[in-house]
Amino acid sequence: MVKPVRVYENVTKEQFEAEIIPSNRPAVLKGLVVDWPVVRLAQTSPEALCNYLKQHDTGKPAQALTLEAQHRGKFYYTPDFAGLNFQKIPTTLSASLDWLLQHQGQSPREGECAAHVLQALIAHEYCPPFVNENRVGLLDPRLGPRFWIGNAARTQTHYDIMDNIACNVSGERTFTLFPPEQLPNLYPGSFDLTPNGTPISLPDVIAPELGKYPKFADALETAEQAVLEPGDAIYIPYFWWHDVQARGAFNMLVNYWWRPGRPDLMPPYPAFYMALAAFAHMTPEMRAGWKEMFDHFIFRVNGEPFAHLPEAQRGMFGPMPPERMGSLKNFILSMLRPNK
């Protein structure tokens, strides 16, 4: 049986920063945004919430993901994994809201209608008043919220390389989460073709086909699950895999992403793909040697790698003030330029 995500009530900013974030585990923040005006509107009716959003809609073009009814709300691959099973169509916030309201009596999960979702709409670009009228006191006010709106759709297990607070405004959402170290048991899909921008886990949390994905049983033993009601929020740490099941004919989630740690670090994906080009096709013996180098000098599994040297003599592996970080980035760029 999947264990529940730990629940916190009346969370303060100090508790969030001193206890919840350092634990590096998901946390339900019960009732965190129950007093948001949009949550109160949603509790009145979907129409009341939609009227608010439409009233302040800037008209900016958007893109909706639509999925035929036969797929029962599961955004995924085609059977041969060569394509995706959904379409992307041009829309506006108001047009999508109207479509969702018109189909309230039907459910994608029951195969009665298509799934229709808007993903990661930047709130101040589509509904500017929302940002100041609905805030999360735990976070830097400069963080911009994003809208996730749709009917009973399913987002397959994936990860984000950011910390995340997701606030449930309307409907109900079930989150199933796996720690980063379960990667070998999650059977990731392609990096080249992804439904969500990052690779997804191929097994279905609801019907996992363990004969096809046997190691997923081990992942399920570590899974944590939470059901969010309107006004609840969940904290999802960096790199935690999460599957999201939306319920209800109309649902809305608002999330905030941020990257923990110092802001001047290089983005990790270029280094990851460079490592693919440099190391993945070496001989096993060569890879083993470089793995020791990375473990020792980069991931520091043995502690400070130059503890035996004075700090001033550790060079680029020593303290990294902003000016040295800038020099290191320039050095890396110079190495990538073709020789003349």
N, C-alpha and C positions, 0 to 999 in steps of 0.2 A: 504494500500500500504506500502511495506517495505521501511523504511527510509534509506538513503544512509549513509555509513560510512564517517566520516569527513575526508577530504582530506587535506594533507599538502604538500607543495612544497618547494624545496630547504632546507630541514630540516638539521639543524646543530646538532652536538653531544650534545651541551649545551641545545638546545631546546628539543631534544629527552629526555634527562635526567631530565630536570627541569619542562617540561610542559606535554609531551605526556605520559610518563610512569606514573607520579603521577595521571593523569586523570583516569587511570584504565578503559579506553575505547579503542576499536579498532581504528586504524588510518591507512589510506592509505598514503603511502609515495611515492608520485607521482614521477616517473622517478628516483628513488633512485639509480638503478643500470643500467640505460640506457647506460652508457659508459662502461659497462663490455665487454671485448672482446667476451665472449660467447654470449652475447645478440646481438652484431653486426653480429656474425656468423649466429645466428638464423634468423636474418632479411635478410640475404643473401639467405639461404635455409635451410630446415631441414638436407639435406645431408651435408652441410658445417659444421653444429654443430656436427652432428654424426661423421664426419670424424675426427674432433678435439678430441672428446671423445674416439674414437676407437684408434687413434694414441697413446694416453697416457694410454690406458687401461692396468692395471697391470695383468689382467687375473684372478683376485681373483674370486672364485665362488660366485654366488649370488642366490637369490631366487625371482622368478617372481610370481605374483598373476595373474591367468588367469581365465576368466569368459566367459562362453558360450554366443554366440550371442543373444540367446533368452532373456537374462536378461538385455539387452540394457545398459550395463555399470554400473549397480548398484550392488555394492558389499554389500551383506546383508546375512540374514539367509535363511535357507530352510523354506518352509511354516509352518512346525511344530515347528520351533525355536530350534530344536534339533541338527542342524548342520549348516554349512556355505555353501553358494551357489557357492563358488569358489574353485579353487585348487591352491596349491603351487608347483611350479616345479623348478628343478635346472636349472641354466642358467649362463651366464656371461654377463657383461655389453655389450660387442660387439654383442653377439648373440641376445640379446633383441633389441638392436638398429637395427640390420639387419631385424628382424621380423617386427618391427614397420614401417621401411621404405618400406618394401615389401607390406604392407597393407595400405599405405597412401590413396588409393582411396576408402577405405571402412570405415564405421562408426559403432562403437558399439551402439551408440544411435539409429541408424536406424535398428539395428539388422542384419547388413551386415557382421560383423566379431566379433571375440572374443574381449573382453577387455584384455589388457596386460599391467601390471604396475610393475615398480620397486619402492620400498619404502625405504626411509631413508638410502640409501647407504652412508656410511661415505666417504666423497670426497677424503681425502688424501689416503685412502686405495684402491680406484678404479681409480682415475685420479689425481695423486699427483700435477702436475703443476697448476691445477685449483685453489688451495687454495691461492697461492701467486699472481696469475694473476687476480683474481676476488675477491675483498674485499669490506666489508661494513664498512665505516669509523665510523659509529655510535657505533660499538660494540668492545669489547675486542678482539684483533686479535688472542687470544688463543682459541676463540670459533671455533669449527670445523663445517663447513657446511655439509649438507646432500643433496643427490640428490633424487628427485621424478620425475620419467620419465614414460611416457605412452601415450596411446591414449585417446579417449574421455570417461574417466571413472568417476564414481561418488563415492565420499567418504562420507558416511553417517555422520550425525551430531554427534560429539564427543567432548571431552575436553582433554586438556593436563595440567598436573600439573607443567608447566614451562611457562615462557614467550617465545614468538616466534616472529621472523621476517621471513616472507616467501617472497622470491624474485622470480618474474615470469620471466623466461628466454625465453620461447617459447610457442606459443599458447595463449589461453585466459582462465582465471579461474574466476569463480564466487564464492565468499565467502558469506555465510549467517551466521550471528553470533547472539548468544543469551547470555545475561548476566547470571552469575552463579545462581542468585536467581530464575531463571525460571526452575530449576531442577524439581519441582513438576509437571510442565506442559509439560515436554519433554518425559515422558514415557520411562525411561531408560530400556535397555535390560539387560541381565544377566551379572554379574561380572565373572561368571565361563567360559563362552564362548563368546568371543568378536571378531569381525572382525579386530579391530585396536589395541588391547591391553588394551583399556579402554572401559567402556560401551558406547554403541551408543544410540542415541534417535531413537525410532522405527518409528515415523511418517515421511513420505516422504515430504521434503520441497516443491517439485513440485506438488505432488498429495497427500495431507496429510490425506485423509480419516477421516474427522472430526467426522463422525458418530461413528467411532471406537475409535478415540482419541480426544474427544471434548475439553479437556483443552488445546490442542495444539493451538487452536485459540487465546488464551490469550498469549501464547508464541510468536506467529507471530506478535502480536501488539507491541512487544518490539524488534523485530528483526531488525538488521542492515545488509545492503548488499553492497558489493563492487565487481566491475568487474576489474580485473587486466589485463592490456596489457603488452607485453614484455617490461621489464625495470622498471615496477612498483613493489612495495613491500607493504606488509601489516604487521602492528604490531598487534599481538593477545595477550592480557593479560592473565595471569595465570587464569585457570579455566573457561575461556569463551568458551562456546560451539560453534563449527563451522562446517558447511557443506561445502564441496568443490566440485564444478562441473567443470571438465576440458573439454575444447572444442578444437577441432582441431585434425587432424590425428596424429600429433606428438606434445607433449608438455613436458616442463621441468620446474620444480620448484626447487629452492634451499632454504633450510631453516636453521635457527640458533636457537637452544633452549638454554635457560639458566634459572637457578633457582634464583629468586631475594632473597635478604636478606642474612643473615649470612650463611656461608657454612657448619658450624658444627652442624646444626640441624639434628635430627634424621629423616629418611624418614617417611612421614606421613602414608603410606599405612599399615605398620605393626601395628601402633596404631589404625588405622581404623578397621582392622580385629580383633584386640584384643578387641576393643569396641563391635564389633559384638558378640564375644564369651562371653563377660562379661555382657553386658547391654540389648541387643536386646530381650532376652527371659525372662527378669524379668517381674514382675507384672507391670501394668501401674503405680501404686503408687510408686514403687521403681524407675522406670525409671524417673518419674517426679522429684523425689528428686535428682537423679544424674544429670538430665538436669540442675537443678538450680546450682549444684556444678560446672558443666562444664561452664555454662554461666558466673558464677561469677568469678571463679578462673582461668579458661583457656582462654575463649573467652573475658572476661573482659568487658561484656556489661554494667556493672555498674561503670566502671573506675578501677583504681588501687585498688585491693581487700584488700591490707594491708596498705592503706594510713594512717591508725590510729596507725601503729607501726613504730618505728625508722627503717630506711632502713637497718641498720646492723642486725636487729632482724627478718627480713622477711625470712630468711633461703633460701630454694630452690625456693621460690616464689619471692625472691628479685633479685638484679642484677645477671646476669648470665655470668661472664667472662668464657673464654675457660676452665680453670681448673675446675670450678664448673660444667660446662656442661659435662665434662668428668666424674666427680664423679657421676652426676645424671644418665648418661648412664650406668655406672657400677652398680649402685644401682638397676636400672630397670632390668638389666641382672641377677643380683643375685636373684631378686624376681621371675624370670621365671624359674630358675633352679629347678628341682625336689628336694624335701627334701630327704636327705640320711637316 
